[in-house]
C-alpha cells in the first residue's frame, strides 16, 4: 500500500480513528493488526518474514537479558551472533543471493568451470532492509545494555512493523520508538486528541505529498527520459538529468520520511528526522550528517564504532570509513554500481580528512574568511558537484553505463542546447517546466528557512499564527490537487527507496 494511493487515504483515517477510540488495552493489538494489513497489501506471504525476524530478535533479546558477568558473556555473544545471522541471512537470501550467484558464475566462466543454475526466483520483499536493520539494532542495544529487553511480544512486534516507517524508514532505534510503544496503554483519548500535534502531523504529511507528487514525480520524467536513452545525449543534457535526479531522489525519499513522521505524529508518536537540508552541506562529511540520517547513524553505531571507529590509527580509521561506505552502497542495491557510489563517498571523506589541514592553511594564506558567505557558498557548490558525480553511478543501470555517461559529459560538450529549445524536449513541456520551477522555488524557500533556523517545518509553523498555518495547508493542498502527478487512472508511482 503506497502512501500516495487511494487505498492509503482510506486506510489511514480508519487506522487513526480506531486507535483513538479503542480501549487502552487493545490499542497495541489494533496498531499491530493495522501494520500487518498495511504490509500484506503488497504480498501476504512476505509478512511471514517480518514475523520470523520479530520472533527471533524478541527471543534473542530475552535470552541475552541484562549485561552479565564473564561467565555468561560467551553465551550472550553466541545468542547475539545467531540472531543477527538469522536476520542478515534473510536479507542476504532475498536481496543478495542472485547477485552473489551471478558473480560466482562470472568467476567460474573465466576459470572454465560449469556455471551454477539459479534454483530460486527470488522477489525482494518491500522494506526488507529497513526492518531487518531495525531488529539487528535492537539486538545489539540489548547486548550492550543500552535498552531493556522487551518482554511483551506484541509491543516488540509493533516496534518492528509500525506501518508509517515500516517500508522505507526512518530506521528507528529501540530507545526511541520501542519506548513510545511501551507507553501506549497509558494513552487516553484526551492525550491522543491534541489539536496542535495532529495539525502539525497533517501539515508534515501534506508537505511530503507535495514533495513527492508535485516535484519528485514530475522531475522524474526529465531524468528518466535522458537516462533511459543516455547514449543519444550530450554533456549538457546529461548534467541536467543528473541534477534533476538529485532533486528527484531527495524529494522522493525525504517525502516518504516526512509523511511517515507526520502520520506517526498524528497518532502521538515521534520518529527521528531523516533529512536535514543535505544539499546545503559544506563537505561530504557534513552531507552524511544531513542525508539519510537514520542509516548513517546506524552504520556509525553498529559497524564503524565496533570496527574501532576513530579511536585507532589514521590508516585504520580511513579503512573503517571505506568499509562502512562500501557497505552502505551495497545496502542500497545488489549491484556494483551501488558499491561504486558508496565507495566514492567514502573516498571523498578520506580525501577531505587527509587534506583538511592543508586546505585550511591555504585559505589562511590566501586571505580567505572561512566564515564568510562566499566561502561557505563555494564549499556547498563543490560538495554538491561531488554529490552529482557520485549520483551518476547511483542512477545508472550498470558500471558500464555510468562510465559511458561520465565519458560523454567530459568529451561531448553541447552548450547550444541551452538556447535552442532542446531542454523542452526532455519529457516535460513548457507548462510543466514552469510548474516545476515554481515548486522548486517553494522547496528552496522552505529549505533556506530550515537551514537558517535549524528546526523542522512543524516547529517553525507552530510559532506562527493560526491564519498562517491554514494558509500553508490551503496552499499545499491546492498545489497537490492541481499540479500533482497522478498517472493514468491514478496509478500511484512507487517510492524509489522501496527497491532498497
For each residue, the residues with C-beta under 8 A, 3 or more apart:
1: 5 7 8 11 38 41 42
2: 5 7 8 492 494 495
3: 8 208 209 212 256 259 260 495
4: 8 209 212 213 492 493
5: 1 2 8 9 492
6: 9 10 490 492
7: 1 2 10 11 41
8: 1 2 3 4 5 11 12
9: 5 6 12 13
10: 6 7 13 14
11: 1 7 8 14 15 34 37 38
12: 8 9 15 16 263
13: 9 10 16 17
14: 10 11 17 18
15: 11 12 18 19 30 31 34 38 163
16: 12 13 19 20 266 267
17: 13 14 20 21
18: 14 15 21 22 30 34
19: 15 16 22 27 30 31 34 192 267
20: 16 17 189 192 193
21: 17 18 189
22: 18 19 26 27 30
23: 26 27
24: 27 184 185 186 187 188
25: 185
26: 22 23 29 30
27: 19 22 23 24 30 31 184 185 187
28: 31 32 152 154 155 158 181 184 185
29: 26 32 33 154
30: 15 18 19 22 26 27 33 34
31: 15 19 27 28 34 35 158 162 163 184 267
32: 28 29 35 36 154 157 158 161
33: 29 30 36 37
34: 11 15 18 19 30 31 37 38 163
35: 31 32 38 39 158 161 162 163 166
36: 32 33 39 40 47 50 161
37: 11 33 34 40 41
38: 1 11 15 34 35 41 163 166
39: 35 36 42 46 47 50 126 127 161 163 166 167
40: 36 37 43 44 46 47
41: 1 7 37 38
42: 1 39 46 125 126
43: 40 46 47 123 125 126
44: 40 47
45: 48
46: 39 40 42 43 49 50 125 126
47: 36 39 40 43 44 50 51
48: 45 51 52
49: 46 52 53 90 94 125 128
50: 36 39 46 47 53 54 131 160 161
51: 47 48 54 55 157
52: 48 49 55 56 86 90
53: 49 50 56 57 86 87 90 131 132 135 160
54: 50 51 57 58 135 153 156 157 160 161
55: 51 52 58 59 153
56: 52 53 59 60 83 86 87 135
57: 53 54 60 61 83 87 135 136 138 139 156 160
58: 54 55 61 62 150 153 156 157
59: 55 56 62 63 83
60: 56 57 63 64 79 80 82 83 139 142
61: 57 58 64 138 139 142 149 150 156
62: 58 59 65 149 151
63: 59 60 76 79
64: 60 61 76 79 80 139 142 143 149
65: 62 68 76 142 149
66: 145 148 149
67: 144 145
68: 65 71 72 73 75 76
69: 72 73
70: 73
71: 68
72: 68 69 75 76
73: 68 69 70 76 77
74: 77 78
75: 68 72 78 79
76: 63 64 65 68 72 73 79 80 143
77: 73 74 80 81 143
78: 74 75 81 82
79: 60 63 64 75 76 82 83
80: 60 64 76 77 83 84 139 140 143
81: 77 78 84 85
82: 60 78 79 85 86
83: 56 57 59 60 79 80 86 87 139
84: 80 81 87 88 136 139 140
85: 81 82 88 89
86: 52 53 56 82 83 89 90
87: 53 56 57 83 84 90 91 132 135 136 139
88: 84 85 91 92 132 136
89: 85 86 92 93
90: 49 52 53 86 87 93 94 128 132
91: 87 88 94 95 96 128 129 132
92: 88 89 95 96 97 100
93: 89 90 96 97 122
94: 49 90 91 97 122 123 124 125 128
95: 91 92 99 124 128 129 334
96: 91 92 93 99 100 330 334
97: 92 93 94 100 101 120 122
98: 101 102 118 122 334
99: 95 96 102 103 334 335
100: 92 96 97 103 104
101: 97 98 104 105 116 118
102: 98 99 105 106
103: 99 100 106 107
104: 100 101 107 108 116
105: 101 102 108 109 115 116
106: 102 103 109 110
107: 103 104 110 111
108: 104 105 111 113 114 115 116
109: 105 106 112 113 115
110: 106 107
111: 107 108
112: 109
113: 108 109
114: 108
115: 105 108 109
116: 101 104 105 108
117:
118: 98 101 121
119:
120: 97
121: 118
122: 93 94 97 98
123: 43 94
124: 94 95 128 499
125: 42 43 46 49 94 128
126: 39 42 43 46 167 498
127: 39 130 131 166 167 168 498
128: 49 90 91 94 95 124 125 131 132
129: 91 95 132 133 331 500
130: 127 133 134 165 166 167 168 169 171
131: 50 53 127 128 134 135 160 161 166
132: 53 87 88 90 91 128 129 135 136
133: 129 130 136 137 171 295 298
134: 130 131 137 138 159 160 171 172
135: 53 54 56 57 87 131 132 138 139 160
136: 57 84 87 88 132 133 139 140 302
137: 133 134 140 141 171 173 174 298 301 302
138: 57 61 134 135 141 142 147 156 159 160 174 178
139: 57 60 61 64 80 83 84 87 135 136 142 143
140: 80 84 136 137 143 144 302
141: 137 138 144 146 147 173 174 175
142: 60 61 64 65 138 139 145 146 147 148 149 174
143: 64 76 77 80 139 140
144: 67 140 141
145: 66 67 142
146: 141 142 174 175
147: 138 141 142 174 175 178
148: 66 142
149: 61 62 64 65 66 142
150: 58 61 153 155 156 159 174 178 182
151: 62
152: 28 155 156 182
153: 54 55 58 150 156 157
154: 28 29 32 157 158
155: 28 150 152 158 159 178 181 182 184
156: 54 57 58 61 138 150 152 153 159 160 178
157: 32 51 54 58 153 154 160 161
158: 28 31 32 35 154 155 161 162 181
159: 134 138 150 155 156 162 172 174 177 178 181
160: 50 53 54 57 131 134 135 138 156 157
161: 32 35 36 39 50 54 131 157 158 166
162: 31 35 158 159 165 166 172 177 181 264 269
163: 15 31 34 35 38 39 166
164: 259 260 261 263 264 269 271
165: 130 162 168 169 170 171 172 257 260 264 271
166: 35 38 39 127 130 131 161 162 163
167: 39 126 127 130 256 495 498
168: 127 130 165 253 256 257 260 495 497 498 500
169: 130 165 172 256 257 260 274 292 294 295 497
170: 165 257 260 261 271 272 273 274 293 294
171: 130 133 134 137 165 294 295 298
172: 134 159 162 165 169 176 177 271 272 294
173: 137 141 176 177 272
174: 137 138 141 142 146 147 150 159 177 178 179
175: 141 146 147 178 179
176: 172 173 179 180 270 271 272
177: 159 162 172 173 174 180 181 269 271
178: 138 147 150 155 156 159 174 175 181 182
179: 174 175 176 182 183
180: 176 177 183 184 268 269 270
181: 28 155 158 159 162 177 178 184
182: 150 152 155 178 179
183: 179 180 186 187
184: 24 27 28 31 155 180 181 187
185: 24 25 27 28
186: 24 183 191
187: 24 27 183 184 191 192 268
188: 24 191 192
189: 20 21 192 193
190: 193
191: 186 187 188 194 268
192: 19 20 187 188 189 267 268
193: 20 189 190 198
194: 191 197 198 268
195: 198 199
196: 199 200 462
197: 194 200 201 265 266 268
198: 193 194 195 201 202 265 266
199: 195 196 202 203 469
200: 196 197 203 204 262 265 458 461 462
201: 197 198 204 205 261 262 263 264 265 266 267 458
202: 198 199 205 206 262 266 473
203: 199 200 206 207 262 457 458 461 469 472 473 476
204: 200 201 207 208 258 259 261 262 265 457 458
205: 201 202 208 209 258 259 262 263 266
206: 202 203 209 210 262 473 476 477 480
207: 203 204 210 211 258 262 446 457 476
208: 3 204 205 211 212 254 255 256 257 258 259 262
209: 3 4 205 206 212 213 255 259 476 480 484
210: 206 207 213 214 215 255 439 442 476 479 480
211: 207 208 214 215 216 251 252 254 255 258 443
212: 3 4 208 209 215 216 217 251 252 255 256 259 495
213: 4 209 210 216 217 480 484 485 486
214: 210 211 217 218 435 439 479 480 483 484 485
215: 210 211 212 218 219 247 248 251 436 439 440 443
216: 211 212 213 219 220 247 248 249 251 252 255
217: 212 213 214 220 221 252 484 485 493
218: 214 215 221 428 432 435 436 439 483 485
219: 215 216 222 223 244 247 248 251 436
220: 216 217 223 224 244 248 252 493
221: 217 218 224 225 427 428 432 485
222: 219 225 226 240 241 244 426 427 428
223: 219 220 226 227 241 242 244 245 248 395
224: 220 221 227 228 427
225: 221 222 228 229 241 426 427
226: 222 223 229 230 233 237 238 240 241 244 426
227: 223 224 230 241 245 395 396 405
228: 224 225
229: 225 226 232 233
230: 226 227 233 238 241 401 404 405 408
231: 404 408
232: 229
233: 226 229 230 237 238 241 408
234: 237 238 408 412 413 414 417
235: 238 239 408 409 410 411 412 413 414
236: 239 240 413 414 415 417 418
237: 226 233 234 240 241 414 417 422 423 426
238: 226 230 233 234 235 241 242 405 408 409
239: 235 236 242 243 388 409
240: 222 226 236 237 243 244 423 426
241: 222 223 225 226 227 230 233 237 238 244 245 426
242: 223 238 239 245 246 388 391 392 395 405
243: 239 240 246 247 388
244: 219 220 222 223 226 240 241 247 248
245: 223 227 241 242 248 249 391 395
246: 242 243 249 250 279 384 387 388 391
247: 215 216 219 243 244 250 251 440 443
248: 215 216 219 220 223 244 245 251 252 496
249: 216 245 246 252 253 391 394 395 496
250: 246 247 253 254 275 278 279
251: 211 212 215 216 219 247 248 254 255 443
252: 211 212 216 217 220 248 249 255 256 495 496 497
253: 168 249 250 256 257 274 275 292 495 496 497
254: 208 211 250 251 257 258 274 275
255: 208 209 210 211 212 216 251 252 258 259 495
256: 3 167 168 169 208 212 252 253 259 260 495 497
257: 165 168 169 170 208 253 254 260 261 271 273 274 275
258: 204 205 207 208 211 254 255 261 262 457
259: 3 164 204 205 208 209 212 255 256 262 263
260: 3 164 165 168 169 170 256 257 263 264 271
261: 164 170 201 204 257 258 264 265 270 271 273 274
262: 200 201 202 203 204 205 206 207 208 258 259 265 266 458
263: 12 164 201 205 259 260 266 267
264: 162 164 165 201 260 261 267 269 270 271
265: 197 198 200 201 204 261 262 268 269 270 271 458
266: 16 197 198 201 202 205 262 263
267: 16 19 31 192 201 263 264
268: 180 187 191 192 194 197 265
269: 162 164 177 180 264 265
270: 176 180 261 264 265
271: 164 165 170 172 176 177 257 260 261 264 265
272: 170 172 173 176 293 294
273: 170 257 261 276 293 456
274: 169 170 253 254 257 261 292 293 294
275: 250 253 254 257 278 290 291 292 293
276: 273 289 290 293 450
277: 280 281 290 447 450 451
278: 250 275 281 287 290 291
279: 246 250 380 384 387 447
280: 277 290 380 447 451
281: 277 278 284 286 287 289 290 291 380 383
282: 286 376 379 380 383
283: 286 287 352 379 383
284: 281 287 288 345 348 349 352 383 386 387
285: 288 289 349 352 353
286: 281 282 283 289 290 383
287: 278 281 283 284 290 291 383 387
288: 284 285 291 292 296 345 349
289: 276 281 285 286 293 296
290: 275 276 277 278 280 281 286 287 293
291: 275 278 281 287 288 296
292: 169 253 274 275 288 295 296
293: 170 272 273 274 275 276 289 290 296 297
294: 169 170 171 172 272 274 297 298
295: 133 169 171 292 298 299 328 331
296: 288 289 291 292 293 299 300 328
297: 293 294 300 301
298: 133 137 171 294 295 301 302 303
299: 295 296 302 303 304 324 327 328
300: 296 297 303 304 305 309 324
301: 137 297 298 304 305
302: 136 137 140 298 299 305 306
303: 298 299 300 306 307 323 324 327
304: 299 300 301 307 309 320 321 324
305: 300 301 302 308 309
306: 302 303
307: 303 304 320 323 324
308: 305 311 312 316 317 320
309: 300 304 305 312 317 320
310: 317
311: 308
312: 308 309 316 317 320
313: 316 317
314: 317 318
315: 318 319
316: 308 312 313 319 320
317: 308 309 310 312 313 314 320 321
318: 314 315 321 322 350 353 354
319: 315 316 322 323
320: 304 307 308 309 312 316 317 323 324
321: 304 317 318 324 325 346 349 350 353
322: 318 319 325 326 343 346 347 350
323: 303 307 319 320 326 327 346
324: 299 300 303 304 307 320 321 327 328 346
325: 321 322 328 329 342 343 345 346 349
326: 322 323 329 330 339 342 343 346
327: 299 303 323 324 330 331 342
328: 295 296 299 324 325 331 332 342 345
329: 325 326 332 333 338 339 340 341 342 343 345
330: 96 326 327 333 334 338 339 342
331: 129 295 327 328 500
332: 328 329 338 341 342 394 500
333: 329 330 337 338 499 500
334: 95 96 98 99 330 338
335: 99 338 339 398
336: 339 340 398 399
337: 333 340 341 393 394 396 397 398 399 401 402
338: 329 330 332 333 334 335 341 342 393 394
339: 326 329 330 335 336 342 343
340: 329 336 337 343 344 393 399 402
341: 329 332 337 338 344 345 390 391 393 394
342: 325 326 327 328 329 330 332 338 339 345 346
343: 322 325 326 329 339 340 346 347
344: 340 341 347 348 389 390 393
345: 284 288 325 328 329 341 342 348 349 390
346: 321 322 323 324 325 326 342 343 349 350
347: 322 343 344 350 351
348: 284 344 345 351 352 386 390
349: 284 285 288 321 325 345 346 352 353
350: 318 321 322 346 347 353 354
351: 347 348 354 355
352: 283 284 285 348 349 355 356
353: 285 318 321 349 350 356
354: 318 350 351
355: 351 352 358 359
356: 352 353 359 360
357: 360 361
358: 355 361 362
359: 355 356 362 363
360: 356 357 363 364 370
361: 357 358 364 365
362: 358 359 365 366
363: 359 360 366 368 370 375
364: 360 361 367 368
365: 361 362
366: 362 363
367: 364
368: 363 364 372 375
369: 372 375
370: 360 363 375
371: 375 376
372: 368 369 375 376
373: 376 377
374: 377 378
375: 363 368 369 370 371 372 378 379
376: 282 371 372 373 379 380
377: 373 374 380 381
378: 374 375 381 382
379: 282 283 375 376 382 383
380: 279 280 281 282 376 377 383 384
381: 377 378 384 385
382: 378 379 385 386
383: 281 282 283 284 286 287 379 380 386 387
384: 246 279 380 381 387 388
385: 381 382 388 389
386: 284 348 382 383 389 390
387: 246 279 284 287 383 384 390 391
388: 239 242 243 246 384 385 391 392
389: 344 385 386 392 406
390: 341 344 345 348 386 387 393 394
391: 242 245 246 249 341 387 388 394 395
392: 242 388 389 395 396 402 405 406 409
393: 337 338 340 341 344 390 396 399 402
394: 249 332 337 338 341 390 391
395: 223 227 242 245 249 391 392
396: 227 337 392 393 399 401 402 405
397: 337 401
398: 335 336 337 401 402
399: 336 337 340 393 396 402 403
400: 403 404
401: 230 337 396 397 398 404 405
402: 337 340 392 393 396 398 399 405 406
403: 399 400 406 407
404: 230 231 400 401 407 408
405: 227 230 238 242 392 396 401 402 408 409
406: 389 392 402 403 409 410
407: 403 404 410 411
408: 230 231 233 234 235 238 404 405 411 412
409: 235 238 239 392 405 406 412
410: 235 406 407
411: 235 407 408
412: 234 235 408 409
413: 234 235 236
414: 234 235 236 237 417
415: 236 418
416: 419 420
417: 234 236 237 414 420 422 423
418: 236 415 423
419: 416
420: 416 417
421: 424 425
422: 237 417 425 426
423: 237 240 417 418 426 433
424: 421 428 429 430 433
425: 421 422
426: 222 225 226 237 240 241 422 423
427: 221 222 224 225
428: 218 221 222 424 432 433 436
429: 424 432 433
430: 424 433 434
431: 434 435
432: 218 221 428 429 435 436
433: 423 424 428 429 430 436 437
434: 430 431 437 438
435: 214 218 431 432 438 439 483
436: 215 218 219 428 432 433 439 440
437: 433 434 440 441
438: 434 435 441 442
439: 210 214 215 218 435 436 442 443 479 483
440: 215 247 436 437 443 444
441: 437 438 444 445
442: 210 438 439 445 446 479
443: 211 215 247 251 439 440 446 447
444: 440 441 447 448
445: 441 442 448 449
446: 207 442 443 449 450 457
447: 277 279 280 443 444 450 451
448: 444 445 451 452
449: 445 446 452 453 460
450: 276 277 446 447 453 454 455 456 457 460
451: 277 280 447 448 454
452: 448 449
453: 449 450 460
454: 450 451
455: 450 459 460
456: 273 450 459 460
457: 203 204 207 258 446 450 460 461
458: 200 201 203 204 262 265 461 462
459: 455 456 462 463
460: 449 450 453 455 456 457 463 464
461: 200 203 457 458 464 468 469 472
462: 196 200 458 459
463: 459 460
464: 460 461 468 469
465: 468 469
466: 469 470
467: 470 471
468: 461 464 465 471 472
469: 199 203 461 464 465 466 472 473
470: 466 467 473 474
471: 467 468 474 475
472: 203 461 468 469 475 476
473: 202 203 206 469 470 476 477
474: 470 471 477 478
475: 471 472 478 479
476: 203 206 207 209 210 472 473 479 480
477: 206 473 474 480 481
478: 474 475 481 482
479: 210 214 439 442 475 476 482 483 484
480: 206 209 210 213 214 476 477 483 484
481: 477 478 484
482: 478 479
483: 214 218 435 439 479 480
484: 209 213 214 217 479 480 481
485: 213 214 217 218 221 493
486: 213 490 491 492
487: 490 491 492 493
488: 491
489:
490: 6 486 487
491: 486 487 488
492: 2 4 5 6 486 487
493: 4 217 220 485 487
494: 2 498 499
495: 2 3 167 168 212 252 253 255 256 498
496: 248 249 252 253 499 500
497: 168 169 252 253 256 500
498: 126 127 167 168 494 495
499: 124 333 494 496
500: 129 168 331 332 333 496 497
